[in-house]
């Protein structure tokens, strides 16, 4: 929010201006007085060019040893410092017109302009001494101007109503503004010290955009008021600036401002803006002399300020008379101060973001916020005003390749000279010059945030920016921003209700590796389980929409014996759903209305259709809500809704698998679909491998002699079979029992029961163990070492082929996708609410 001039990354020799903000593509605009558009897309990086280091190599230069003194860099620093000074001084004078816009301050305008220039000197000195960036430019910036102006106008009104003298009103205003700046500095320091910079960045961007557009209109009104020498306090008073013969004073300045805007959009050479700022008063005086007019003549006609009296800079501080302060005016300014704090902190964060993006080096937002805070603290205690980084001038100086603070010193000297001059610069520079500059700033801000932002925001955000702008104009600054924030919050709630929560269709297989035939049974019945992982914050609005999607995944039998989804739509599934697993591990919150009005009725409906509801991964705070609303009991026992609570998604799916196997009656399916009664645990290693090889043409006698190559182990419960990093020279087959693979932190990765094969990946890849294995029950295992496998390959290649084929079939079955059923159950997308459900393959399991 504090940029003054923006330049484009071209070579120094070609002299191209560096573009500032705007869309991700390079903008043709060379100048912009704000940086809030950083949040919409901002700088497009340009490749490094000779003579003008790009972001990356300049960041590297910051880490290099201190450079030796160079006269060439010293002279270049003076030149670019003067360019910055030519741009900044008139802009800061224009900012003084905005802060002290109330007609009451007109008699003291010359001194107040000097006060703003002195504040700029303090800010630039603070940034020059404290910033980690030697090219940093910090000044009084536009983000806080409107708040300071609102405070000043409010103090004048209160003091007038309370009969306070003019001297007391001036003292109250100056001490209030400097106190507000001091407190702002302290607040920013504390914000950075406690690392809270991220919190102030929650201010909605459309609200900031509407506020910045209001700044633009405010600047334009201040320019009209200055040129017409009449009050233009509101939008409705703008026509007054063009009446009673004032049009001749106003129209040239407005036209010059618009011409300035057009030229700077077309030409991007770095010298364009400084030359134009010099050319405007020069042309004015050339025309004046050509018409035979003197400076006194143009003063009498209102073109130039008529106050030619001596103005000493040291006359500023006697105005700070604490004895005459009207302290009752202070409390009314607290809401404005709080709004100013958030806006200045937010805009300062955007300035740092813009510098960081162009610099190519990560900056500490909290540290930079402390720097801004110290600058404001020093400005406040010396009677100054709010300020921050001028990011565009900072980037311009950075792009020159200078690593010296000479530029900073020159800027300070330029502003200090204007400050100590014993006369008012307004008495010698035409009003139309400052009016044109303020008109240009206003037009740029308004077009950028109310016109061009249409291409940078979504439709809703664009409307919010306009509504905030209108609310500030129709109400006041503080209430208008509150209305904007309220509308942005309402918009967020409505959007979140539609898109903030989602459900992802997951694999319906647990991490339990079972016997081959059991896995075939589960594959054949995979459609009986629907597993969904819920995401986001679930409140009544979002939960209603989400549950409609959930119902579209559950298949039931209608009264006419047809298969339909729970929402009534037809289904092409082969069977009804038996289990609905809802995983809450990614849910951030759940309100009572959603729990009581959505999830409990869902459980009741599912029970009526013999579908078991299983809730997994429920965080404690959500469990409390579900319990209070009667969806589940603390122990997990079902209520009338029939919901079952399970610790994790994997355990929930395992519960469903066990129920499906019991439903099958414990029978295993052969490859042809015919049931086999033989138990894996009864026939040794031959029976374990036979289940994987039980295909057409297979005869179990083909495995005769297999056991002589294997070693049988009987292990006790809790025995460690191998640890991570051990040599993977053994392949394991589970004949009977239960084995788990564990991660480093002890979390269960896989579970193997009768007929499972484990340790195969590391074994065949010939790498150390990547996990640990432990027997959870007394188990009977068969081990095959790599040496025995080699021996088998040499002596019985047929058996070696059978073993490797069995291991391969185990891996393939485990890695296969298990979704069987309607195409709409694989990927569901409803354009109306943007919710998406995706099938997740085994390799992407949660």
N, C-alpha and C positions, 0 to 999 in steps of 0.2 A: 504493500500500500504506500510505499515511500519512494517510488522511483521518480526520477526527474527526466532523465534522458536515457534512451536505450540504443545500443549500437549493435551492428551486425558483424559476425566473425568473418572478416575478409583480411587480406594482407594489409599491413601498415603502409606499404608503398602504394597500393592502389587506393588507400584511404577510404575504405567502405565503412559505413556505420554498422554497428553491431545491433541486430534486431533484438528486441526485448522479449516481451511475453506474447501470449496469444496461443494460437493453435499449435499442434505438434509440428506442423510444417513451418519453415522460416517465414516470418511475417514481413510484409513490405513496410510496416510502420517503423520508423526509426525512433520514435519518441513516445513515451507513455508515462503518465505520472502515477502509476500504481503498480503493485505487484500481486494483487489478489488473484489475477488470472493464472498465477503459477499453479494453483490447485486444479486448473482445468486442462492443463496440458503443457504449458510453458515451453522452455527453451528447446530448440532442436539443435543438437550439437553439430558443429561444423568441423570438417577435417582440419588438421593442423596445416598452417600455411607458413611459408618462409617469412621470417621477420615478425610474426605474430603468433606466439606459442598458443596452442590449444589447451584445453582444460587439463589433459593428463600430464603433458610435459611441464606445464607450469606448476602443477601440484608437486611433481618430482623436484622442481626447482626450489620449492619451499623447504624441502628436507636437505638441500645441499648446504655445504659450509658457507659461511658468510662471504659475500662477494667483496672483492677489493674495490676501493673507490674508483669510479669512472666518471670523468668529466662529461662524456657523452650522455651517460644515464642521468647525470645531474642536470644537464641542460634540457634533456627530454622531459625530465620530471617537472622542471619549471614550466615548460610549454604546456604539458598536459594538465598541470595544476591550474594554469591561467585559463585554459579551456573550461575546466570544471568550474572555476570561479565565475567566469562570464555567464555560465548557465545557472549556477546556483544562486548568486546574489539577487538577481531580479525575481527569481521564483520565491526566495525567502521573504522578500519585500511584499510580494503578492500574498504570501501566507499570513503576514502580519495584518494585511487588510482584512483577511478572513477572520482571524481571531478577534480583532477589535472592530468588528463590522458595525456594531451599534453606533448610531450618530453621536451618542454621548461622548465617545472617545475621540471625535474629530479634532478638538483643540490640542490634544496630546499625541496626535498620530505620529509626528516626527520622532518623539522620544520613544514611543512604543515600537516603532520600526527598529530603532537602534537596540531596544531590549531584545527583540527577536534575533537580530544579527549577533548580539552577544551570546545568546543561548546557542546559536549555531556554532560559534567559536568554541564554547564549552563542550558541546557534543563532539565536534570534530577532534578536539584535543583528547577527550576521553577515549574515543575509538582509536586515535593514533597511538596512544600510550598502552592501551589494554588489549586491543584486538590481536588475535593471532595472524590476521591477514594484514600485511604491510600496505596493501592497496585499499583498505577499508575507507569508505566515505560514510559518515554519519551526520545527520542534520535534523533540524526540526522537520517532522514529516506529516503528511496529510492525514494519516489514520486518526490522529488525536485532535486535529484542528477543529472539527465540528463540535466535539465535546467541549473543548476549551471555549469556543465561541458561544456555545449554549450556556455554559457556566457564566461567562462574562455578561451576556445579555440578561440572564436570570438575576445576577447580583445587581445590575443596574435597575431592574424593575423592582426588586425588593427594597433596595435602598431608597428609591424614589417614593415608594408607597410609605416607607417608614420615616421619611423626611430627613434622610442622611445628607450631609453636605457633599458637594462635588469632590472635595479633597478626600473625604471619608469613603466615598464610592470608589474612587480610583485606588485608594489604599486597600480597601476590602477586595477589590477585583484582583489586583496584582498579587496580594498575599494569598488569596484563595487559589489562584492558578499555579503559583509556585509551590504551594503546599500540596496541591493535587498531584503535581509532577513529582515532588519528593516522595509522597506516599506511593505513587505508581512505581517509582524506582525501587523502593523497598519491597513492594509486592512482587515485582519481576525478579529481584534478587532471591527472595524466598522461594518463588516458583522454580527457578533454576536450581537453587541449592537442594531443595527436596525432590528434584527430578520430576517435576509435575508438568513439564512443557507439553507432554502429549495431551493432557486434560484440556488445556485451553484451545487445542486444535479441533475440539468437537463442535465449535461454532459452525453452523451450517453454511456452506459456501454460497448458496443462493441468497441467504440473508446478508452476507458480506457483500455480495455483488450488488444487491439493492442499496445497501448503505453507501458503497463507493459511487454508484450512480447519483445518489443524493449529494455526495460530496461534489460531483461534477456540476450539478445544478447550482449548488451553493457557491462554487467558484465562479460560475458564469454570472450569478446574481451579484456577487461581490464585485466583479469586474464592471457590470453595468452601473452599480451604485457608485463606484469610484469615478467612472467616466462622466456620469450624469450629475454627480454631486447631489444626489437625492436618495432618500431611503428606498431600497428595494429589498424588503425583509422577507417577502413571500413570493410565491410563483404568481399570484394574482396582481402583484405590484409591478411586474416586469413592464407592462405597457406604459407605466408612469415615466420610465426612463426615456421614452421616445416622444414625450409631449412637452409643450411649453418651450419649444426651441431647443430642447436637449438632443434631438435626433442628430443634429450636425456634429455633436460631440461624441455620440455613441456609435453611430453607423460606421465611421471609419475604423474605430477600434474593433468592432465586431467583424467587419469585413477583413481586417488585417489578421485577426485571430483565425478565421476560417481559411484564409489564404495560407497562413502558417501551417495549419493542419494539413491542407492539401499538398503543399510543397514537401513537407516532411514525410508524408506517405509515399511520395513519388521518388524522392532523392534520399539516398542513405549515406552519403559521404559524411564523415565525422565533423567536417568543418561547416556543414550546412546550418545547423542550429546556432552555433556561436555567431556566424556571419549574419544570419537573419536578425538575431537579437541586437547586434551592433547596427545593422542597416536600418532598422525601424526608427530609432531616434535620429539617426543621421539624415534620413529622408525627410523626417518631420522638420528638422531645422533648415534643410536645404529649401523646402517649400516655403517655410516661414520667411527666410531671407529673400527668396524670389518674389514674394508678395510684398516685400518692403516692411515687414512687421518686426517689432522688437520683442524680446523676451517678456518685457512688461506688458506689451499688447496682448500676447497670448495668455498671460496670467489673468488679465482683466476679463478676457472672454471665456475663461474656464478650461483652457487646454492644459495648463500647467498649474500646480498648486501655488497659491499666492503667498504662502507663509515663508518669507525669506529671513526670518529672524535667526539669530545665532542659537544653535542647539548643541549644548555640551553633553557629552555622554555621561559625565559624572552627575548630571542632574536626575538620572533615572532613580538612583537608590533613595534619595530623600522622599520619593513617592511612596516608599514602603514604610508608612507611618503606622505602627502597631497601635498607637494610642487612639487612632481614629477608626480602627477596624470595626465594622458592624458584624459581630460574631453570629448574630441570629441568621445571617444569610447562608452560613456554612451547611447546616444539616440538610437543607433542601437540595444540596448538590450531590448527596451521597449516591442516589440512583444513577446519576450521570457519570459519577466517578467509576462505579462498578462496571457500567457498560464500557467506559473508556478502557478500563483495565483489560477486559476480555478482548476487545477489538485490537488494541495495541499489541497485546501479547500474541494474538493470532496473526496479525499482519507481520510482526517481527519474525515469527516462525516461518511465514511464507517467504520473507526476505532471505532468511538463512537457507531455506530449501532451494531458492533460485540460485543463490551463490554456490551452494554445494553441487547442484546439478551441473552448472557450467564449469565449476572448478575441477570436477572429476575426483574430488577428495571428500571423504566423509567428515562432516563437522558435528561437533557435539551441540545439539540444540539447547540443552540445559546450560552449558557453559556460555554459549552466545547470548542466551537470554539474561544471564547474570551480567554480561558486558553491557547489554542494552540497559539493564536495571541500574548499574553504577553510573552510566552516562546520564540517565534521567535523574538520579539522586543528586549528582553534582550540578546538573542544570537547575534543579528545583531549589537547592539551598543557595544558589547564586541568583535566584529570582527569574529563572528561565522556564522553558516550556517543553512539552514532550517531544521526543525524537527517537530515531532508530536508524538502522542501516538504510542508505539510499542504494538499493541493490543494483540498479542499472548503472549508476556512476561507479560503483565498486567494481562491477564486471568490466566496464569500459576501461578503467585504470588497470585492471588485471590483464586485459587483453593486449595492453601495450607492451607487456613483457617486463615492466619495471618492478624491481624487488626492493625499491627504496621508498622511504616515507617522505620524500621530498614533495611529492604531490600533495600529501596531507598538510605539510607545512605551508605550502603556497596557498592552498584553499583557506587555511586559518588566517594567513596574512591578508588575503583579499577581503575577507569578511571583517577582519579587525580594522582595516583601513576605512571601510565604509562605516564602521561603528564609531571610530574616533574623529571622523570629519566634523568640523564645528558648524555644520549646516545640514539641512535636510536634503537628501538627494531627490526627494519628491518635488522640490522647488525648481529643479533643473532638468528633470526628465518628464516628458509629456505623460499625462494620465492615460492616454490611449495606448501607450506602450505596455503599461501594467494591465490595463483592461484587455488588450489583445492577448497577452500571455495568459490571463485568467480565463478568458473565453476559450482559448485553445485547450487549456487543461480541462475545462468543463466539457467541451465537445468531445474530447478524446475519451474521458471517463464515461460519459453517457453513451456514446456509440459503442464503446467496448463492452459495457456491462448490460446494456439494454437492447442492443442491436446485434452486434457481432457474436455475443454470447449465445445467440440462438443456435449457432453451429458448434458450440462447445459444450452445451448442456443438453440434457434430455428435456422433452416438452414440459414435464412437471416442474423441474428445477427452474426452467426459464420463466414459467408463470409465477413461481415463488419469488424470483428476483424482482419481477414487476410489482407483485403485490406488496413486497417489503418496501420498495421505493414509494409506492402510492401511500402505504400506511404511514411512513415517516412524514410525508408531505401533509397528509390529512390530519394526523394526530400530532405527535411530536417525536423527537429523536428516540427517546427511551421507549415510549409506548409502541412506536412503529417497529422498532427492532424486536420487542417482545412479541408483537403480533406476528412478525416474520418467523421468529423461533417457534411460536406455537403452531403456526401453519406448517412449518417444516416437520415438527414433531408429529402432527396429525397425519401428514403425508407419509412419514416413515411408518407409523402404526398401520395405515391402510395397506401400504406396499408390503410390509412384513407379514400382515395377515394373509396376503396372497402368495408371497414368495419367500418369506423369511424362514419357513419350516419346510422340510422336504422328507421324503422317504426313499430309501434306496433298497431295491430288491437284491437280496443276498443269496449266496449259495445255501442250499438246504442240507449240507453235510457238515458234521462236526469234524474235529481233529482226531477222532478215534479211528485207527486203522484196524479193521476187523478182518475176519476170515473172508476169503475171496467170495464165497457163496453168500455170506451175510451182506457183503457189499452189493452183490447182484440183486438181492432182495430189496435193499434200500434204494438202489437205482430204479428198480421197477416201480417203486412207490414214492419217488421223489416228489411227485405232484401233490402228494397228500400233505406236504409241509410247505407253508409260505412263511418266509423269514424276511422281515423288513427292518431296516435300521433307520430310526427317526433322527432328524437333525434340527437344531435351532431351538428357539423359545416357543413353547406351545401355549398359547392362550386360546380363549374360546373361538375367536374368529379364525385363526390359523388351524386350530384343531378340527373344526367342522370340515374345512376343505380337505385337510389331510386325511381324515377318516373316510371321506367319500372316495379318495384314492385307494385307501386300504380296502374298502369294501369291493372295489373293482378288481381286487386280486384274489378274493376268497370265493370259492366255488361251492354252491349248495344245490340240493335237489328241490325243485319247485313242487307244488302240490300236484301238477300234472306229470311228475316224474321226469321232467327235463332238467338238464344241468344249466344253471344260470349263476351269474355272479351275485354276491350279496346285495349289490345295488340294483339288481333286476335285469342287467344286460345279459344277453345270451353268451354261453361259453362253449368252447369246443374241447374242453378238457375231457380226459378219460374217466375221471372219478372225482368225487367231492373232496374238499379240503378237510383234513383231520386236525391240523394244528396251525394256529397263527402265532408266530413268534414275533414280538415287537421288542427291538433292542433300544434301550434308552441311554446307552453309553455316550452318545453324541448330543443328547438333549441338554440344553443349558438351563432351562427353567420350565415350569409347568404351573399354571394358575389353577385355583380350586374349581373355577367354572368349567374349564376344559376337562379336569379329572372327573368331576361329578356328572357333568352333562354330556360328556362324549365317551370316555373310556368305560365307565361302568355300564351304560346302556349297550355299548358294543359287546362287552362280555356277556351280558344277558342274552342278546340276540344270537351270539355265537353258540351259547349253551343250548338254545332252542334247536339249533341245527347240528348239534353234536360236534361242534368245533371247539377244541380246547385252546384257550388264550394263555400264552406263556409270555411273561414279561421278564426281560433279562437286562443285566447291566444297569439297574436303576440306582442313580446316585442317592445318597441319604436324604437330601433336601426334597427330592422328588418323591422318594419313598414315603416321606412324612405326609405329603399332600395326598398321594394315592391311598394311604392308610386312613387318613382322616375322612376321605370321601367314600370309604367303604369299597374301594376297588379291590384291595388285597388286605390280608391280615399280616401283622408283623412276622409271624412264623411262616408265612407263605401259603397257608392253607386257603383253598378256594372259598369264596363267599357265593352268594347267589349269582354273581357274574361269572363265576368259574375261572377266575384268573389265577395263574400259578406263578410265583416269584422264584426266579433262579438267578444265581450269582452272576453268571456271564453268558454271553451269546453261545459260546462253545458248549457249555454245560446244558444250556437250554436245548440246543440241537441234539445233543447226546441223549437227553431225556426223550425227545421225540423219536429218535432212532430206536431206542430200547422199546418204546411203546409199539412202533411199527413191527419190530421183530417179534414181540409177544403177540401182536395181532396176526402175524403170519403163522404162529403156532410153533416157532422154533424150527420149522422145516427150512432146508436150504434148497435153492434152485440150481439145477445143473445148467449147462450152457443151452440145452434144448428146452429148458423151462420145466423139466420133470423133477419132482422133489426127490432128494436123497436123504436117507436117515442116518448115514454114517457120521459120527461125531469126530471132529478134527482131533480132539484130545486123546483119542484111543489108538491111533495107528502109527505113532511116531512121525519121523521126518517124512516118510513116504506119504502119509495121509495129508500132511501140511502142503507138500508140493503138488499132490494129486488134485487138490481143489483148484489150483491155477491152470492145470494141464488137462482138466476134465473136458476135453473137446472131442469132436467126432474123430474116430480112429485111434483114440488114446486107450491104452491098456495099462492098468496099474502095474502089471508085471514088468513093464518096460523099465521100472525104477528099481528093480532088484539089484542089490549090491550098493545102493546109495548110502546106507548108514555107515559103511566102513570109512567113508571120507568125512563124516560129520562127528562132532563131539557133543554128547548130551550133558547138560548141566541142570541140576536142581538147585535153584537159588532161593534164599529166604527173602521175606518181605523187607523192603528198605535197603536191599543190597545195591551198591553202586556198580553198574556194569562197565561203564567207561566215563571219563570226564573230558571236558572240552580241551582240545590240544593233544589228546592221546593219539597214538598211531592207529589208523583205521585199517587194520589188517584182518578184520573179522566181520563176517556177515551173519546176522542173527535171524532165526525163525522162532516164533512163539508157538509152542505146541499147546501150552496151557498156562494161564495166569494173566498178569497185567503189567505192562512196562510203559513208562512215560519218558519222553524226551523233554529236557528242561533248558531254559535259557539261563544266562548268567545270574539273573536276579531270582531264579527259582520258579519262574512262571512256566506253566505247562504249555509246551508247544504242540506235542502230539501224544496220543495215547494208543497203545497197541495191545490188542487182546488176542484170544485164540486164533491162530492162523496168520497173525501179522508178520510182516517182514520189515526189519529196521536196520539202520546202519548201512544201507545199500548205497546211498549217494556218495558218501565219503569213501566207501570201500571201492567202488568202481572208478571214482575220480582220483583215487590214490592221494588223498590229502588228509591232514589231521582232522580229528573230530571237531565239528563246529558246534556241537551241543553235548550235554551230559545225558546219561541214561540211568534210570533207577527202576528197580522192580518194586511195584507197589503192593504186590501180593506174592505169596509163595508161588513160584513159577517153574515150568519146565521149558528150557530153551535148547535149541540146537544151534551149534556154532560151526561155521565153515571158514577156515583161515585161507588167506591168499595162497599159502604154500600148498594146502590141500586141494584148492581149486586148480592150481597148476598141475598137481599130480593127477587129478581127475581128468583134466584136459588131455594129458598124455596117455593115460591108461584107458579111460572110458569117455571118449569125446561125446558120445551120445548122452551120457548123464550130465556132462558139463553144459551141453547145449540145453538140456531140460531145465537145469538150475537157473541158467541165465535167462531162459525164456520165462520162467516163473517169476523171477525178479522183475523182468521188464513188464510183464502183464500187471503185476502189482502196482508198479509206478504209473503205468498208463491209466489204469482204472482210477487211481487216486487223483490224477491230474485232469481227468475228464470233467466237462461241465455236466451238471446234474439237472439243469432245468428242462422239464418236459411239460408241454401244455400249450396254452394259447400263446399266439404270437404277441398279443397285447400284454401278456404277463412278462415278457422279456424286456420290453422297453415301452414305458407308458409316458406319454407327454401330452399335456393338455395346454393348448396355446392360451387358453383363457387365464390360467393362473401361473403358468410357467413352472409347474412342478414336474420333476423328472424322476423316473424310477428306472434303474439300470440293473440288468443281470450281471453279477460279478462272478468270473470264473474262479476255479479253485486256487489259482496262483495269485489271486487278488483278494483272498479271504481276509475278513477282519477277525 
